């Protein structure tokens, strides 16, 4: 079993839908990161959180340390949100990555 | 700042050849990370430096891989000799610290193809 599990692996939705991507991890961590990788390959850090919730524009990230679970939400999704979203947990001074969730938003 | 700069963007080489990937971190960042991304294994940490010193190289697959950071503004990842299974995208990233509580900034990656 991977230390970091994401679900779903693939998600296709229509423009405007509310999107939720989940991340579960099995070890104690100091922080959790959400990354976005566009079709061109570049990786952008969206959030880094160790507790609670963070919001940036239409993106919201939450984490429940006790349940070892984090979610990334996208409100009013748009085709430009189409990308791979990667959860990564920080422990023992290194990041451990999930396999990613491929999100496709159709117009 | 121009962000994390990697070169080359693409590298095609033949098995057995030496490959050198280069990275310039964001000025002022004191941690630098080398990652490899493949379809099968996703993103994996190869090595990271803090204040130019290698802290953890346990992700380096074997002795054919080596990394250096001679100063705060430059790092190299070398593969010698290269093999087809080394084909992947190699990312360099930097941050202001290494505790995990800092935002990571990624370069555009080097797409390596070993024939």
Interface residues (C-beta under 8 A of the other chain):
Chain A: X29 X30 X31 X33 X35 X41 X42 X43 X44 X45 X48 X50 X86 X88 X90 X91 X93 X94 X95 X97 X98 X99 X100
Chain B: X33 X42 X43 X44 X45 X48 X55 X56 X59 X89 X91 X93 X98 X99 X100 X101 X102 X103 X104 X105 X106 X108 X109 X111
